[in-house]
């Protein structure tokens, strides 16, 4: 279940993921780890992804029969592919990952699965069905809700600047497509520009500074992650613009977003679960 949190109240958003119960036989005590689980993370430079990694580590720490290892690709697709290959070479029994590139990483995941290693995808998928399990929320519905929220706040008239997540990921595709699909219902609203910021604060700061230097006029910001919303607020303040003077909508509901909403510097955010617990449960199963 995902929720929209805003200054105007809370609206419930149905965000469907797989909720799995842990089978009883995985609780057996083992003196030494007998299973190895590897997580090839895209980047630890994003708050949400760092929390996802920490959540998995905490979940597996409750199971001494499992050794959990993770990698950090630093936001580089080639490195994430190399990390996956290294984990396979180390003999992992299950691979967990969140693919940075839906197309390029599809054959990589397929090859791992073909070797008999189950692959659990968290939040992002590839362009093929060559995985074992995929756990996610409904990104399209979140994006539609974001569009509806901004339409209400702008009273159906105005221009929106979009800060885009990594465009090669399934998450960014869905958060973009859903937003534009809903925006068609409001002819008075338009997207003035889409600026790629990869869910990173520093890139979001540069994107907003670039937009202001170009003379772009926008009445609201749709940030496809709260880390980018945080960067947007910082850039606006540097330019002498009060972040609370225009609606800013983000996704993830990280601590900074919660504080910004309380201060009136961010209009809304959507809670997006890390799926660490669910990922651990299906891995154990």
N, C-alpha and C positions, 0 to 999 in steps of 0.2 A: 504494500500500500504506500503510495506517495502522497504528499500533501503540499499544498501551496500555502506559504506563510507570507502575509503581507500586512501593511499598516492598516488596511481596511478590514481585516478579519481573516479567517481561514476558510478555504474552500477545499473540499476533499477531492483528490484526484485518484482515479483508479489506475494503478500502475501494476500490471500483472507480472509476477515472477514465479519461479518454481519454489514451493515451500516443501522441504523434504524432512522427514523425521529420521533420526539416527537409529539404525538397527541395533538391537540390544547386544549382539555378539561382538561389536567393535569395542566394547568397554573392557574386554579381558586385559588384565595386567600382563605386561611383558617386561622382563628384566632389561632387555635391550631392544632398540627399534628394529622391527622386522620389515617395515615398509619405508620407502623413500618417496616423498611428494615434492615435486619441483614446481615453482611458480616463476614464470618468465614475465616479469612486470615491464610495462612500457617505460614508465618513469616514476621516480620518487620525488620529482620536483614539483608535483601537484599535490595539494593537501588531501584531496579525495583519494588519490591513488596511494598515497603514503598510508592513509587510514585503512585502506583496503588490505594492504600488505600486512600492517600491524594486526588487523583483525584476523587474518588467516593464521598468522604466527600464534596469536593467543588461543585460537580455536584448536589448533593442532597440539599446542603445549599441554592440553588436557588429555592427550592420548600418547603415553610414553612408547607405544608400539610404532609410532610414526616419527620419522625424521623429516622435518620440513626445511627446505632450502629455497631461497629466492634470489633472483638477479634483478639488476636495474639497467635497462637498455639506454637510459638517458635520453629518451625521446627519439631514438634512432631505429628505423625499421630494420636495417641490415644488422645492427647489433642485437636486436630482439631475436632475429632469425638465428644468429650465431649463438645466443644464449640458449635457445631451445635445443639446438644441436648439441651443445655442451651438456645440458641436463640429460638428454637422451644418452649421451656417451657415458655419463656417470651412473646410468642404470636406474633412473627414476621409474617407479611403478605406476605413477599417475602424473600427467602433466597438466598444470593449470596455467592459463594465459589469458590475456586481453589484447587481441591483435591490433597493432597500430595501423596496419594496412589490410583492408578486407580482401583485396584482389591478390596482392603479391604474397600474402601469407597463407592463402588457401592451399596451395600445393605442399607447403611446408607442414601444415597441420595434417593433411591427408597422409603424408609419408610417415609421420609419427604414429598415426592411428593404424596404418598398414603394418607396422612393426608389432602390433598387439598392445600398444600402450594407450590406455584410455585418455582422452583429452577433454578437459572441462573448460569451457569458455565462460568468462565472467564479464558481463555488461556489453561486450562487443563480440560480434561474430565475423566469420569470413564469408566470402561470396559462395561457398559451397557448403554441403552438409557433411563434410568429412571430419566431424567431431563426434564425441560421445554425448555430451550434454552442453546445453547453453542456458545460462541463467541471466535474466535481465528484467528491467522494468519497461513500461510502454513509453518509449521516447517520443513517439509521434503524438501521443495523447498529451504528454507534458508540454510539447511544443504548441499544440493547439490551445491548451489552457493558457500558456504564456501570451499567445496572440490575442485571445479573448480578453485577458486581463488588461493588456495595453490598449486594446480597442476601447474598453470601458474607461480607462484612466484618461485617454486622449479624446474621449467623446466622439470616436470615429473619424477624427481628422488629425493628420500630422505625418511626420516622416520618422522612420526608425532606423537606427544604426545597429547592425548585427555584428557581434563579435563571435567569430566562428571557431568551434573546436576543430581538431585535426580532420580535415575534409575527407581523408582516406578511410576513416573509421565508420563503422555502421552507426555509431551513436550520433556523430555529426550529420551524417546523411539523413537520419530519421528526425533529428531535432531541427534540421533545415526544412525538409520536405513538409513535415507536419505544420510548421509555422506558416509557410507560404500557402499551404492548402487552406488553412483557416483564414488567412489574411484576404483571400479572394472574396470573402463575405463582406469585407469592409472597403468599398471603393475609395473612400476618403483617406485611407492609410496607404503608405508606400514605404519601401525599403530604400533608403538613400544610398546605402553602400553595405557591403559585407567585407569585414576586415578579419583576416585570419590571425588568430592569436594563440592557437594551440592549447588553450586552457592554462596559460602561464601568465603570471602578473606582469613580468617585464615586457612580454610581447604585447599585452593588452595596453600597457602604458604607451608604448611606441605606436600602436594602432590608433589610439585616440589622439595622440599628438599629431600624427599624420593626417587624420581626418580634419582636425582643427586647422592645420597648416594649409590644407587644400580648400579651406573655406566651406566645408560641408556644413549644412544646417540640419540639425536633427532634434527632434522633440522627445525622444526616448531611446533607451539602449536595451537591446535584447542580448544578454550575454549567455552563451550556451554552457557556461560553468561559472560558479561563484568566484573562482580564482581570477577569472577575467573581469568580472564585475568589480572586484577589489582593485585591480589595476586601472580600470576605467575611472573609479572614484579618485584614485591618486592623481591621474593625469588631469582630471577636471579641476581638482584643487590647485594643482600647479599652474593651471591656466586662469586661475581666479574665478572659477565657476563653482557654485555651490552644488555638490552632488545631489542634494535634496531638491534642487530646482527642476529636475526632470525625472520621470519614472525610469528606474533601472530594474530590470528583472534578471535574476540569475537562476542557476540550478545547482543543487547539491546540499544546500542549507548548512554550510560549514560554519564554524564559530564566528568568523569575521562577518559573514552574511547576517547571522543572527544579531550581532552587535550593531551592524550598520542599519538594519531594519528598526531596531530599538531607537537609534539616534535619528531616524528619519532620513538617512543618506542612501538607502536602498529601498525600493518599493516592495519587492516581493522575491521569494525564492521557493524552489520546489525541493522537498526532501527526496534524495535519490540514494537508496541503500547501496552499500558497498558489496553486498551479497557474500561477505566473508564467511558468515555462519553457514549459509546455504551451500556455498562452495565446499566448505569443509565437510558438511554432512553428506553430500552426494559423493565426494571423494572417498570417504570412509565406507560408504555403501558399496 
